[in-house]
Structures are given as C-alpha cells and as structure tokens.
Amino acid sequence: MDNSQLLTLIISLVAIIVAFWQGFLAKSQLDQAKETKSETEKLLDEIKQKVVRIEAISDETRKDLKEQITKLIDKQDENLKTLLNAPKESSQNEMLMAFLPMFLEKPDLMKTLIELGNHQK
C-alpha cells in the first residue's frame, strides 16, 4: 500500500466518522424537536383549558350582572310605585281623619260604611 492509498483510506475513515457524527447530531435534533413539539402541544392544551374557564367565568359574571341589574330595576319600579301611591294613601288618611269626629259621634254611620264595603267585595 502506498502513501496515496493510505491517505485515501484515512480520508474515507474520517468521512465515515463525520457522517456518523452528523447522523447522531441529526437524530438528537429530531428528538429535541419532537420533545419541543410535545411540550408546545401540552402548553397549548393548557391555554385552551384556561380560555374555556375564563369564558365560563365571564359568562357567569355577565349573567350575575344581568340578574343584579334586573333586581335593581325591579326594586326601583317598586319604589316608584310606592311613591306614586303615597299621595293617594296620604289623602285617604286625611279624609279619614276629617270624618273621624263624625264617625265617633254617629257609630251607625261607620257600621253602614262597613256594610257597603262588604257588599262591594
């Protein structure tokens, strides 16, 4: 074997070693890429689950707010009706107070009014 053949053999062996090394590095990179993909998919799933939870909380909050607003509006309606009815009750009370001395003097008149009220029911 002469020097050129020996040199060719050494270069071939170095090329084979480099090829194996490149194959090993490529496999390592592929494994790392698969692991990164798997971790990314897990993170995306976690994010999706959190988004679903946030949407559910948001929907519940929106529903609670609507209920609170409805209750407030209903309460305001009740208060307004009470305020609108208050003058009637006040004037009725004033009228009763005006007639009270007459009813005290004539108890039969009170009895007659009560009977009339019962007949109208």
Secondary structure, 3 states (H helix, E strand, C coil): CCHHHHHHHHHHHHHHHHHHHHHHHHHHHHHHHHHHHHHHHHHHHHHHHHHHHHHHHHHHHHHHHHHHHHHHHHHHHHHHHHHHHHHHHHHHHHHHHHHHHHHHHCHHHHHHHHHHHHHHC
